[in-house]
Amino acid sequence: MTAATRALTQLASWPDLAEARPSCGTGRALRSARAEIAHFHADRRVDLHLTARTIRRFEDDLRESTAVRLVPGSHWVTIRLECDADIDLLMTLVSVALQAHQGWPEADGTPSAQCNDHHGVRLAHESAGDG
């Protein structure tokens, strides 16, 4: 079982999340009552809808993580899942994302519906075969 499969299984059991078809059309998704939260695109890659406000708030910390990739202008972050610590990071960030989406609408406009997969994002150390 891959790290992404383990993470998806754990998150799908959360009462505030339900499996859904991703708006980008690729992989599997989890959503809350208000928004898509995560897109599982590959065995090791997940896009997480944190919101622009939340990314700005935690940007320095997110940039320090080798598992996280930020895309300028995106309301999503891409997380590389290679080990249990990366899954733990994802769980924490999903909690943050759920809190962000329970609040008020973003002040800087409509939330981005397009995840980072739409932008062709790959982490620098991601192999070509990880799809």
C-alpha positions in Angstrom: 0.0 0.0 0.0 1.4 3.4 -1.0 1.7 6.4 1.3 -1.0 8.2 -0.7 -3.3 5.2 -0.4 -2.8 5.0 3.4 -3.4 8.7 3.7 -6.5 8.6 1.5 -7.9 5.8 3.6 -7.3 7.6 6.8 -8.7 10.9 5.6 -11.8 9.3 4.0 -12.8 8.1 7.5 -12.9 11.7 8.8 -16.5 12.8 9.4 -16.0 16.2 7.6 -14.6 14.6 4.4 -16.2 12.6 1.7 -14.7 11.1 -1.5 -15.7 12.9 -4.7 -14.7 13.3 -8.3 -11.9 15.8 -8.6 -12.8 18.9 -10.6 -9.5 18.5 -12.6 -10.7 15.1 -13.7 -7.5 13.3 -12.5 -7.2 10.9 -9.6 -9.4 10.9 -6.5 -10.6 13.7 -4.3 -11.8 14.5 -0.8 -14.2 17.3 -0.2 -15.9 19.0 2.7 -19.4 20.4 2.6 -17.9 23.7 1.4 -15.0 22.9 -0.9 -12.7 20.4 -2.5 -9.9 19.8 0.0 -7.5 17.2 -1.5 -6.7 15.7 -4.9 -4.7 12.5 -4.9 -3.1 12.5 -8.3 -0.3 9.9 -8.1 1.2 7.3 -5.7 3.2 10.0 -4.0 1.6 13.4 -4.8 -1.4 15.2 -3.3 -2.7 18.6 -4.0 -4.2 20.3 -1.0 -6.6 23.3 -1.1 -5.3 25.5 1.7 -6.6 28.9 0.5 -4.5 31.9 -0.4 -5.0 33.4 3.1 -3.7 30.3 4.8 -0.8 29.9 2.5 0.3 33.4 3.2 -0.1 32.9 6.9 2.1 29.7 6.9 4.3 30.5 3.8 7.6 30.5 5.6 6.9 27.2 7.3 5.6 25.6 4.1 8.7 26.7 2.2 11.0 25.0 4.8 9.4 21.6 4.2 11.0 19.5 1.5 7.7 17.7 1.1 5.7 20.8 0.1 5.7 22.7 -3.2 4.1 26.1 -3.5 2.9 27.4 -6.9 2.7 31.2 -7.3 -0.9 32.4 -7.4 -2.3 29.0 -6.5 -4.6 28.4 -3.5 -3.3 24.8 -3.5 0.0 23.3 -2.3 1.4 20.0 -3.6 2.7 17.5 -1.0 5.1 14.7 -1.8 4.3 11.6 0.3 7.4 9.4 0.9 7.2 8.4 4.5 5.0 8.4 7.6 6.2 11.9 8.6 4.9 13.2 5.2 1.5 11.6 5.9 1.5 13.2 9.4 2.2 16.6 7.7 -0.6 16.0 5.3 -3.0 15.2 8.2 -2.1 18.4 10.0 -2.5 20.5 6.8 -5.8 18.9 6.0 -7.0 20.0 9.5 -5.8 23.5 8.7 -7.5 23.4 5.3 -10.8 22.3 6.8 -10.6 25.2 9.3 -9.8 27.7 6.5 -12.8 26.6 4.5 -15.2 26.7 7.5 -14.4 30.4 7.9 -15.4 33.2 5.7 -14.8 33.4 1.9 -11.4 34.5 0.9 -10.9 38.3 0.9 -8.8 38.2 -2.3 -11.5 36.8 -4.6 -13.0 33.5 -5.6 -11.1 30.4 -4.4 -9.1 28.7 -7.1 -10.9 25.7 -8.5 -7.8 24.5 -10.3 -5.4 22.4 -8.4 -1.7 22.4 -9.1 -2.0 19.3 -11.3 -3.6 21.6 -13.8 -0.4 23.6 -13.8 1.7 20.5 -14.5 3.5 20.8 -11.1 6.2 18.3 -10.3 8.5 18.4 -7.3 12.1 18.7 -8.3 13.0 15.2 -7.0 9.9 13.5 -8.4 10.6 10.7 -10.9 9.1 10.7 -14.4 7.4 7.4 -13.7 5.4 8.8 -10.7 2.6 10.1 -12.9 
